[in-house]
Amino acid sequence: MHCSACVMKLEGLEDDLPGVKRAEASYQKQSMLVEYDDSKVSEEEIRKAIDELGYTVEDL
Ligand SMILES: [Cu+2]
């Protein structure tokens, strides 16, 4: 991610994707933390949503 607007966009997943409880993105750390209910949303769906926003998911 390149700026704080990206952070806002990524954290918006919390509202956009049902099942996502918490999305916390850090511009400084270039990383994000997602807490989700796996009975409602899969990791794959989250990855896809992030991908659609134009970001690449890298596992830590
Ligand atoms: Cu940006």
N, CA, C, O and the ligand as a Tripos MOL2 file, in Angstrom:
@<TRIPOS>MOLECULE
protein
  241   239    61     0     0
PROTEIN
NO_CHARGES

@<TRIPOS>ATOM
      1 N           0.8390   -1.2060    0.0000 N.3       1 MET1
      2 CA          0.0000    0.0000    0.0000 C.3       1 MET1
      3 C           0.8670    1.2460    0.0000 C.2       1 MET1
      4 O           1.9660    1.2750    0.5550 O.2       1 MET1
      5 N           0.3350    2.2660   -0.6400 N.am      2 HIS2
      6 CA          1.1930    3.4420   -0.8260 C.3       2 HIS2
      7 C           0.8570    4.6300    0.0630 C.2       2 HIS2
      8 O           1.7230    5.4740    0.2920 O.2       2 HIS2
      9 N          -0.3610    4.7250    0.5680 N.am      3 CYS3
     10 CA         -0.6910    5.9050    1.3470 C.3       3 CYS3
     11 C          -1.8190    5.6170    2.3330 C.2       3 CYS3
     12 O          -2.3440    4.5050    2.3880 O.2       3 CYS3
     13 N          -2.1790    6.6280    3.1030 N.am      4 SER4
     14 CA         -3.2050    6.3980    4.1100 C.3       4 SER4
     15 C          -4.5790    6.1600    3.5090 C.2       4 SER4
     16 O          -5.4490    5.5860    4.1650 O.2       4 SER4
     17 N          -4.7900    6.5920    2.2680 N.am      5 ALA5
     18 CA         -6.0620    6.3150    1.6090 C.3       5 ALA5
     19 C          -6.2110    4.8150    1.3610 C.2       5 ALA5
     20 O          -7.3140    4.2710    1.4260 O.2       5 ALA5
     21 N          -5.1070    4.1650    1.0800 N.am      6 CYS6
     22 CA         -5.1160    2.7160    0.8810 C.3       6 CYS6
     23 C          -5.5170    2.0290    2.1780 C.2       6 CYS6
     24 O          -6.2850    1.0670    2.1720 O.2       6 CYS6
     25 N          -5.0000    2.5250    3.2690 N.am      7 VAL7
     26 CA         -5.3120    1.9710    4.5800 C.3       7 VAL7
     27 C          -6.8200    2.0320    4.8080 C.2       7 VAL7
     28 O          -7.4310    1.0610    5.2550 O.2       7 VAL7
     29 N          -7.4150    3.1920    4.4950 N.am      8 MET8
     30 CA         -8.8550    3.3600    4.6740 C.3       8 MET8
     31 C          -9.6280    2.3690    3.8060 C.2       8 MET8
     32 O         -10.6230    1.7840    4.2330 O.2       8 MET8
     33 N          -9.1440    2.1990    2.5840 N.am      9 LYS9
     34 CA         -9.7970    1.3060    1.6470 C.3       9 LYS9
     35 C          -9.7720   -0.1390    2.1680 C.2       9 LYS9
     36 O         -10.7770   -0.8490    2.1330 O.2       9 LYS9
     37 N          -8.6080   -0.5420    2.6440 N.am     10 LEU10
     38 CA         -8.4570   -1.9020    3.1440 C.3      10 LEU10
     39 C          -9.2580   -2.1230    4.4230 C.2      10 LEU10
     40 O          -9.8490   -3.1840    4.6240 O.2      10 LEU10
     41 N          -9.2700   -1.1190    5.2720 N.am     11 GLU11
     42 CA        -10.0250   -1.2660    6.5130 C.3      11 GLU11
     43 C         -11.5180   -1.2610    6.2340 C.2      11 GLU11
     44 O         -12.3060   -1.7300    7.0560 O.2      11 GLU11
     45 N         -11.9160   -0.7340    5.0770 N.am     12 GLY12
     46 CA        -13.3120   -0.7480    4.6710 C.3      12 GLY12
     47 C         -13.8520   -2.1540    4.4500 C.2      12 GLY12
     48 O         -15.0650   -2.3570    4.4010 O.2      12 GLY12
     49 N         -12.9490   -3.1250    4.3160 N.am     13 LEU13
     50 CA        -13.3640   -4.5150    4.1440 C.3      13 LEU13
     51 C         -14.2050   -4.9770    5.3200 C.2      13 LEU13
     52 O         -15.0840   -5.8300    5.1970 O.2      13 LEU13
     53 N         -13.9060   -4.3880    6.4510 N.am     14 GLU14
     54 CA        -14.6270   -4.7060    7.6730 C.3      14 GLU14
     55 C         -16.1310   -4.4520    7.4830 C.2      14 GLU14
     56 O         -16.9590   -5.1980    8.0040 O.2      14 GLU14
     57 N         -16.4710   -3.4070    6.7420 N.am     15 ASP15
     58 CA        -17.8790   -3.0920    6.5010 C.3      15 ASP15
     59 C         -18.3970   -3.7340    5.2270 C.2      15 ASP15
     60 O         -19.5820   -4.0450    5.1130 O.2      15 ASP15
     61 N         -17.4990   -3.9290    4.2700 N.am     16 ASP16
     62 CA        -17.9240   -4.4290    2.9650 C.3      16 ASP16
     63 C         -18.1270   -5.9350    2.9150 C.2      16 ASP16
     64 O         -18.9750   -6.4310    2.1730 O.2      16 ASP16
     65 N         -17.3580   -6.6480    3.6960 N.am     17 LEU17
     66 CA        -17.3860   -8.0980    3.6180 C.3      17 LEU17
     67 C         -18.0470   -8.6870    4.8650 C.2      17 LEU17
     68 O         -17.5100   -8.5780    5.9670 O.2      17 LEU17
     69 N         -19.2050   -9.3080    4.6860 N.am     18 PRO18
     70 CA        -19.8770   -9.8870    5.8500 C.3      18 PRO18
     71 C         -18.9990  -10.9900    6.4440 C.2      18 PRO18
     72 O         -18.4330  -11.8040    5.7140 O.2      18 PRO18
     73 N         -18.8920  -11.0090    7.7420 N.am     19 GLY19
     74 CA        -18.0810  -12.0390    8.3810 C.3      19 GLY19
     75 C         -16.7420  -11.5060    8.8430 C.2      19 GLY19
     76 O         -16.0810  -12.1150    9.6840 O.2      19 GLY19
     77 N         -16.3350  -10.3550    8.2900 N.am     20 VAL20
     78 CA        -15.0790   -9.7600    8.7300 C.3      20 VAL20
     79 C         -15.3510   -8.9300    9.9770 C.2      20 VAL20
     80 O         -16.1160   -7.9660    9.9500 O.2      20 VAL20
     81 N         -14.7090   -9.3250   11.0640 N.am     21 LYS21
     82 CA        -14.9520   -8.6550   12.3450 C.3      21 LYS21
     83 C         -14.0550   -7.4430   12.5200 C.2      21 LYS21
     84 O         -14.4550   -6.4170   13.0700 O.2      21 LYS21
     85 N         -12.8320   -7.5930   12.0370 N.am     22 ARG22
     86 CA        -11.8890   -6.5180   12.2500 C.3      22 ARG22
     87 C         -10.8770   -6.5010   11.1150 C.2      22 ARG22
     88 O         -10.3360   -7.5420   10.7410 O.2      22 ARG22
     89 N         -10.6270   -5.3370   10.5790 N.am     23 ALA23
     90 CA         -9.5950   -5.1970    9.5650 C.3      23 ALA23
     91 C          -8.7490   -4.0000    9.9840 C.2      23 ALA23
     92 O          -9.2230   -2.8660   10.0490 O.2      23 ALA23
     93 N          -7.4940   -4.2870   10.2630 N.am     24 GLU24
     94 CA         -6.6070   -3.2240   10.7010 C.3      24 GLU24
     95 C          -5.4010   -3.1880    9.7860 C.2      24 GLU24
     96 O          -4.6200   -4.1370    9.7220 O.2      24 GLU24
     97 N          -5.2640   -2.0910    9.0890 N.am     25 ALA25
     98 CA         -4.1440   -1.9870    8.1670 C.3      25 ALA25
     99 C          -3.1420   -0.9650    8.7000 C.2      25 ALA25
    100 O          -3.5200    0.0530    9.2800 O.2      25 ALA25
    101 N          -1.8810   -1.2520    8.4950 N.am     26 SER26
    102 CA         -0.8480   -0.3140    8.9010 C.3      26 SER26
    103 C          -0.0080    0.0760    7.6980 C.2      26 SER26
    104 O           0.6230   -0.7650    7.0570 O.2      26 SER26
    105 N          -0.0120    1.3540    7.4100 N.am     27 TYR27
    106 CA          0.7770    1.8450    6.2910 C.3      27 TYR27
    107 C           2.2550    1.7110    6.6100 C.2      27 TYR27
    108 O           3.0600    1.3210    5.7640 O.2      27 TYR27
    109 N           2.5950    2.0420    7.8460 N.am     28 GLN28
    110 CA          3.9970    1.9710    8.2640 C.3      28 GLN28
    111 C           4.5570    0.5600    8.1710 C.2      28 GLN28
    112 O           5.6810    0.3480    7.7160 O.2      28 GLN28
    113 N           3.7530   -0.3950    8.6100 N.am     29 LYS29
    114 CA          4.2190   -1.7780    8.6050 C.3      29 LYS29
    115 C           3.9570   -2.4670    7.2700 C.2      29 LYS29
    116 O           4.4410   -3.5730    7.0310 O.2      29 LYS29
    117 N           3.1860   -1.8070    6.3970 N.am     30 GLN30
    118 CA          2.8250   -2.4010    5.1140 C.3      30 GLN30
    119 C           2.1880   -3.7640    5.3230 C.2      30 GLN30
    120 O           2.4790   -4.7290    4.6160 O.2      30 GLN30
    121 N           1.3140   -3.8110    6.3100 N.am     31 SER31
    122 CA          0.6720   -5.0850    6.5640 C.3      31 SER31
    123 C          -0.7250   -4.8580    7.0870 C.2      31 SER31
    124 O          -1.0860   -3.7490    7.4800 O.2      31 SER31
    125 N          -1.5010   -5.9110    7.0890 N.am     32 MET32
    126 CA         -2.8140   -5.7800    7.6780 C.3      32 MET32
    127 C          -3.2260   -7.0390    8.4100 C.2      32 MET32
    128 O          -2.7870   -8.1460    8.1010 O.2      32 MET32
    129 N          -4.0820   -6.8300    9.3870 N.am     33 LEU33
    130 CA         -4.5540   -7.9100   10.2210 C.3      33 LEU33
    131 C          -6.0570   -8.0280   10.0020 C.2      33 LEU33
    132 O          -6.7860   -7.0380   10.0800 O.2      33 LEU33
    133 N          -6.5070   -9.2320    9.7310 N.am     34 VAL34
    134 CA         -7.9390   -9.4310    9.5100 C.3      34 VAL34
    135 C          -8.4550  -10.4920   10.4640 C.2      34 VAL34
    136 O          -7.9170  -11.5960   10.5470 O.2      34 VAL34
    137 N          -9.4950  -10.1390   11.1690 N.am     35 GLU35
    138 CA        -10.1570  -11.0810   12.0520 C.3      35 GLU35
    139 C         -11.5000  -11.3820   11.4160 C.2      35 GLU35
    140 O         -12.2550  -10.4660   11.0870 O.2      35 GLU35
    141 N         -11.8050  -12.6670   11.2400 N.am     36 TYR36
    142 CA        -13.0640  -12.9940   10.5730 C.3      36 TYR36
    143 C         -13.6930  -14.2610   11.1220 C.2      36 TYR36
    144 O         -13.0530  -15.0800   11.7830 O.2      36 TYR36
    145 N         -14.9730  -14.3820   10.8170 N.am     37 ASP37
    146 CA        -15.7420  -15.5450   11.2360 C.3      37 ASP37
    147 C         -15.7050  -16.5390   10.0800 C.2      37 ASP37
    148 O         -16.3110  -16.3020    9.0350 O.2      37 ASP37
    149 N         -15.0030  -17.6400   10.2630 N.am     38 ASP38
    150 CA        -14.8270  -18.5480    9.1220 C.3      38 ASP38
    151 C         -16.0760  -19.3630    8.7720 C.2      38 ASP38
    152 O         -16.0640  -20.1630    7.8370 O.2      38 ASP38
    153 N         -17.1440  -19.1490    9.5290 N.am     39 SER39
    154 CA        -18.3870  -19.8010    9.1250 C.3      39 SER39
    155 C         -19.1480  -18.8940    8.1480 C.2      39 SER39
    156 O         -20.0900  -19.3240    7.4840 O.2      39 SER39
    157 N         -18.7170  -17.6420    8.0810 N.am     40 LYS40
    158 CA        -19.3930  -16.6800    7.1960 C.3      40 LYS40
    159 C         -18.5740  -16.2930    5.9860 C.2      40 LYS40
    160 O         -19.1210  -16.0050    4.9220 O.2      40 LYS40
    161 N         -17.2770  -16.2860    6.1480 N.am     41 VAL41
    162 CA        -16.4250  -15.8520    5.0430 C.3      41 VAL41
    163 C         -15.1390  -16.6840    5.0720 C.2      41 VAL41
    164 O         -14.6310  -17.0310    6.1380 O.2      41 VAL41
    165 N         -14.6300  -16.9930    3.8880 N.am     42 SER42
    166 CA        -13.4150  -17.7940    3.8490 C.3      42 SER42
    167 C         -12.2070  -16.9040    3.6070 C.2      42 SER42
    168 O         -12.3240  -15.7710    3.1410 O.2      42 SER42
    169 N         -11.0570  -17.4430    3.9340 N.am     43 GLU43
    170 CA         -9.8190  -16.7090    3.7200 C.3      43 GLU43
    171 C          -9.6780  -16.3810    2.2320 C.2      43 GLU43
    172 O          -9.1750  -15.3240    1.8520 O.2      43 GLU43
    173 N         -10.1370  -17.3150    1.4100 N.am     44 GLU44
    174 CA        -10.0420  -17.1200   -0.0250 C.3      44 GLU44
    175 C         -10.8640  -15.9140   -0.4860 C.2      44 GLU44
    176 O         -10.4290  -15.1380   -1.3370 O.2      44 GLU44
    177 N         -12.0630  -15.7720    0.0940 N.am     45 GLU45
    178 CA        -12.9150  -14.6380   -0.2710 C.3      45 GLU45
    179 C         -12.2760  -13.3180    0.1450 C.2      45 GLU45
    180 O         -12.3710  -12.3150   -0.5630 O.2      45 GLU45
    181 N         -11.6310  -13.3370    1.2950 N.am     46 ILE46
    182 CA        -10.9580  -12.1270    1.7760 C.3      46 ILE46
    183 C          -9.7980  -11.7810    0.8500 C.2      46 ILE46
    184 O          -9.6110  -10.6250    0.4690 O.2      46 ILE46
    185 N          -9.0300  -12.7960    0.4970 N.am     47 ARG47
    186 CA         -7.9120  -12.5790   -0.4390 C.3      47 ARG47
    187 C          -8.3990  -12.0110   -1.7590 C.2      47 ARG47
    188 O          -7.7820  -11.1200   -2.3430 O.2      47 ARG47
    189 N          -9.5280  -12.5530   -2.2150 N.am     48 LYS48
    190 CA        -10.0940  -12.1090   -3.4840 C.3      48 LYS48
    191 C         -10.5260  -10.6440   -3.3910 C.2      48 LYS48
    192 O         -10.2900   -9.8550   -4.3050 O.2      48 LYS48
    193 N         -11.1560  -10.3000   -2.2800 N.am     49 ALA49
    194 CA        -11.6260   -8.9210   -2.0890 C.3      49 ALA49
    195 C         -10.4430   -7.9530   -2.0510 C.2      49 ALA49
    196 O         -10.5070   -6.8590   -2.6130 O.2      49 ALA49
    197 N          -9.3680   -8.3620   -1.3860 N.am     50 ILE50
    198 CA         -8.1710   -7.5190   -1.3040 C.3      50 ILE50
    199 C          -7.5430   -7.3870   -2.6880 C.2      50 ILE50
    200 O          -7.0810   -6.3190   -3.0920 O.2      50 ILE50
    201 N          -7.5450   -8.4970   -3.3870 N.am     51 ASP51
    202 CA         -7.0150   -8.5320   -4.7410 C.3      51 ASP51
    203 C          -7.7900   -7.5790   -5.6530 C.2      51 ASP51
    204 O          -7.2090   -6.8720   -6.4760 O.2      51 ASP51
    205 N          -9.1130   -7.5780   -5.4860 N.am     52 GLU52
    206 CA         -9.9630   -6.7110   -6.2960 C.3      52 GLU52
    207 C          -9.7360   -5.2330   -6.0160 C.2      52 GLU52
    208 O          -9.9830   -4.3820   -6.8700 O.2      52 GLU52
    209 N          -9.2660   -4.9370   -4.8120 N.am     53 LEU53
    210 CA         -8.9440   -3.5500   -4.4760 C.3      53 LEU53
    211 C          -7.6100   -3.1510   -5.1020 C.2      53 LEU53
    212 O          -7.2370   -1.9780   -5.1130 O.2      53 LEU53
    213 N          -6.9070   -4.1460   -5.6180 N.am     54 GLY54
    214 CA         -5.6540   -3.8700   -6.2990 C.3      54 GLY54
    215 C          -4.4040   -4.1310   -5.4740 C.2      54 GLY54
    216 O          -3.3280   -3.6110   -5.7690 O.2      54 GLY54
    217 N          -4.5650   -4.9500   -4.4280 N.am     55 TYR55
    218 CA         -3.4040   -5.2440   -3.5820 C.3      55 TYR55
    219 C          -3.0580   -6.7210   -3.6310 C.2      55 TYR55
    220 O          -3.9090   -7.5680   -3.9020 O.2      55 TYR55
    221 N          -1.8140   -7.0090   -3.3690 N.am     56 THR56
    222 CA         -1.3530   -8.3840   -3.3720 C.3      56 THR56
    223 C          -1.2220   -8.8580   -1.9340 C.2      56 THR56
    224 O          -0.6870   -8.1600   -1.0730 O.2      56 THR56
    225 N          -1.7160  -10.0470   -1.7030 N.am     57 VAL57
    226 CA         -1.6320  -10.6130   -0.3540 C.3      57 VAL57
    227 C          -0.3560  -11.4380   -0.2450 C.2      57 VAL57
    228 O          -0.0900  -12.3200   -1.0610 O.2      57 VAL57
    229 N           0.4170  -11.1320    0.7770 N.am     58 GLU58
    230 CA          1.6310  -11.9040    1.0380 C.3      58 GLU58
    231 C           1.4880  -12.4880    2.4330 C.2      58 GLU58
    232 O           1.1230  -11.7900    3.3780 O.2      58 GLU58
    233 N           1.7750  -13.7510    2.5460 N.am     59 ASP59
    234 CA          1.7070  -14.3570    3.8740 C.3      59 ASP59
    235 C           2.9360  -14.0020    4.6660 C.2      59 ASP59
    236 O           4.0450  -13.9300    4.1360 O.2      59 ASP59
    237 N           2.7190  -13.7790    5.9580 N.am     60 LEU60
    238 CA          3.8620  -13.4480    6.8130 C.3      60 LEU60
    239 C           4.4640  -14.7330    7.3710 C.2      60 LEU60
    240 O           5.4410  -14.6840    8.1180 O.2      60 LEU60
    241 CU         -2.6510    4.8630   -1.7170 Cu       61 CU61
@<TRIPOS>BOND
     1     1     2 1
     2     2     3 1
     3     3     4 2
     4     3     5 am
     5     5     6 1
     6     6     7 1
     7     7     8 2
     8     7     9 am
     9     9    10 1
    10    10    11 1
    11    11    12 2
    12    11    13 am
    13    13    14 1
    14    14    15 1
    15    15    16 2
    16    15    17 am
    17    17    18 1
    18    18    19 1
    19    19    20 2
    20    19    21 am
    21    21    22 1
    22    22    23 1
    23    23    24 2
    24    23    25 am
    25    25    26 1
    26    26    27 1
    27    27    28 2
    28    27    29 am
    29    29    30 1
    30    30    31 1
    31    31    32 2
    32    31    33 am
    33    33    34 1
    34    34    35 1
    35    35    36 2
    36    35    37 am
    37    37    38 1
    38    38    39 1
    39    39    40 2
    40    39    41 am
    41    41    42 1
    42    42    43 1
    43    43    44 2
    44    43    45 am
    45    45    46 1
    46    46    47 1
    47    47    48 2
    48    47    49 am
    49    49    50 1
    50    50    51 1
    51    51    52 2
    52    51    53 am
    53    53    54 1
    54    54    55 1
    55    55    56 2
    56    55    57 am
    57    57    58 1
    58    58    59 1
    59    59    60 2
    60    59    61 am
    61    61    62 1
    62    62    63 1
    63    63    64 2
    64    63    65 am
    65    65    66 1
    66    66    67 1
    67    67    68 2
    68    67    69 am
    69    69    70 1
    70    70    71 1
    71    71    72 2
    72    71    73 am
    73    73    74 1
    74    74    75 1
    75    75    76 2
    76    75    77 am
    77    77    78 1
    78    78    79 1
    79    79    80 2
    80    79    81 am
    81    81    82 1
    82    82    83 1
    83    83    84 2
    84    83    85 am
    85    85    86 1
    86    86    87 1
    87    87    88 2
    88    87    89 am
    89    89    90 1
    90    90    91 1
    91    91    92 2
    92    91    93 am
    93    93    94 1
    94    94    95 1
    95    95    96 2
    96    95    97 am
    97    97    98 1
    98    98    99 1
    99    99   100 2
   100    99   101 am
   101   101   102 1
   102   102   103 1
   103   103   104 2
   104   103   105 am
   105   105   106 1
   106   106   107 1
   107   107   108 2
   108   107   109 am
   109   109   110 1
   110   110   111 1
   111   111   112 2
   112   111   113 am
   113   113   114 1
   114   114   115 1
   115   115   116 2
   116   115   117 am
   117   117   118 1
   118   118   119 1
   119   119   120 2
   120   119   121 am
   121   121   122 1
   122   122   123 1
   123   123   124 2
   124   123   125 am
   125   125   126 1
   126   126   127 1
   127   127   128 2
   128   127   129 am
   129   129   130 1
   130   130   131 1
   131   131   132 2
   132   131   133 am
   133   133   134 1
   134   134   135 1
   135   135   136 2
   136   135   137 am
   137   137   138 1
   138   138   139 1
   139   139   140 2
   140   139   141 am
   141   141   142 1
   142   142   143 1
   143   143   144 2
   144   143   145 am
   145   145   146 1
   146   146   147 1
   147   147   148 2
   148   147   149 am
   149   149   150 1
   150   150   151 1
   151   151   152 2
   152   151   153 am
   153   153   154 1
   154   154   155 1
   155   155   156 2
   156   155   157 am
   157   157   158 1
   158   158   159 1
   159   159   160 2
   160   159   161 am
   161   161   162 1
   162   162   163 1
   163   163   164 2
   164   163   165 am
   165   165   166 1
   166   166   167 1
   167   167   168 2
   168   167   169 am
   169   169   170 1
   170   170   171 1
   171   171   172 2
   172   171   173 am
   173   173   174 1
   174   174   175 1
   175   175   176 2
   176   175   177 am
   177   177   178 1
   178   178   179 1
   179   179   180 2
   180   179   181 am
   181   181   182 1
   182   182   183 1
   183   183   184 2
   184   183   185 am
   185   185   186 1
   186   186   187 1
   187   187   188 2
   188   187   189 am
   189   189   190 1
   190   190   191 1
   191   191   192 2
   192   191   193 am
   193   193   194 1
   194   194   195 1
   195   195   196 2
   196   195   197 am
   197   197   198 1
   198   198   199 1
   199   199   200 2
   200   199   201 am
   201   201   202 1
   202   202   203 1
   203   203   204 2
   204   203   205 am
   205   205   206 1
   206   206   207 1
   207   207   208 2
   208   207   209 am
   209   209   210 1
   210   210   211 1
   211   211   212 2
   212   211   213 am
   213   213   214 1
   214   214   215 1
   215   215   216 2
   216   215   217 am
   217   217   218 1
   218   218   219 1
   219   219   220 2
   220   219   221 am
   221   221   222 1
   222   222   223 1
   223   223   224 2
   224   223   225 am
   225   225   226 1
   226   226   227 1
   227   227   228 2
   228   227   229 am
   229   229   230 1
   230   230   231 1
   231   231   232 2
   232   231   233 am
   233   233   234 1
   234   234   235 1
   235   235   236 2
   236   235   237 am
   237   237   238 1
   238   238   239 1
   239   239   240 2
@<TRIPOS>SUBSTRUCTURE
     1 MET1         2 RESIDUE 1 A MET
     2 HIS2         6 RESIDUE 1 A HIS
     3 CYS3        10 RESIDUE 1 A CYS
     4 SER4        14 RESIDUE 1 A SER
     5 ALA5        18 RESIDUE 1 A ALA
     6 CYS6        22 RESIDUE 1 A CYS
     7 VAL7        26 RESIDUE 1 A VAL
     8 MET8        30 RESIDUE 1 A MET
     9 LYS9        34 RESIDUE 1 A LYS
    10 LEU10       38 RESIDUE 1 A LEU
    11 GLU11       42 RESIDUE 1 A GLU
    12 GLY12       46 RESIDUE 1 A GLY
    13 LEU13       50 RESIDUE 1 A LEU
    14 GLU14       54 RESIDUE 1 A GLU
    15 ASP15       58 RESIDUE 1 A ASP
    16 ASP16       62 RESIDUE 1 A ASP
    17 LEU17       66 RESIDUE 1 A LEU
    18 PRO18       70 RESIDUE 1 A PRO
    19 GLY19       74 RESIDUE 1 A GLY
    20 VAL20       78 RESIDUE 1 A VAL
    21 LYS21       82 RESIDUE 1 A LYS
    22 ARG22       86 RESIDUE 1 A ARG
    23 ALA23       90 RESIDUE 1 A ALA
    24 GLU24       94 RESIDUE 1 A GLU
    25 ALA25       98 RESIDUE 1 A ALA
    26 SER26      102 RESIDUE 1 A SER
    27 TYR27      106 RESIDUE 1 A TYR
    28 GLN28      110 RESIDUE 1 A GLN
    29 LYS29      114 RESIDUE 1 A LYS
    30 GLN30      118 RESIDUE 1 A GLN
    31 SER31      122 RESIDUE 1 A SER
    32 MET32      126 RESIDUE 1 A MET
    33 LEU33      130 RESIDUE 1 A LEU
    34 VAL34      134 RESIDUE 1 A VAL
    35 GLU35      138 RESIDUE 1 A GLU
    36 TYR36      142 RESIDUE 1 A TYR
    37 ASP37      146 RESIDUE 1 A ASP
    38 ASP38      150 RESIDUE 1 A ASP
    39 SER39      154 RESIDUE 1 A SER
    40 LYS40      158 RESIDUE 1 A LYS
    41 VAL41      162 RESIDUE 1 A VAL
    42 SER42      166 RESIDUE 1 A SER
    43 GLU43      170 RESIDUE 1 A GLU
    44 GLU44      174 RESIDUE 1 A GLU
    45 GLU45      178 RESIDUE 1 A GLU
    46 ILE46      182 RESIDUE 1 A ILE
    47 ARG47      186 RESIDUE 1 A ARG
    48 LYS48      190 RESIDUE 1 A LYS
    49 ALA49      194 RESIDUE 1 A ALA
    50 ILE50      198 RESIDUE 1 A ILE
    51 ASP51      202 RESIDUE 1 A ASP
    52 GLU52      206 RESIDUE 1 A GLU
    53 LEU53      210 RESIDUE 1 A LEU
    54 GLY54      214 RESIDUE 1 A GLY
    55 TYR55      218 RESIDUE 1 A TYR
    56 THR56      222 RESIDUE 1 A THR
    57 VAL57      226 RESIDUE 1 A VAL
    58 GLU58      230 RESIDUE 1 A GLU
    59 ASP59      234 RESIDUE 1 A ASP
    60 LEU60      238 RESIDUE 1 A LEU
    61 CU61       241 GROUP 0 **** ****
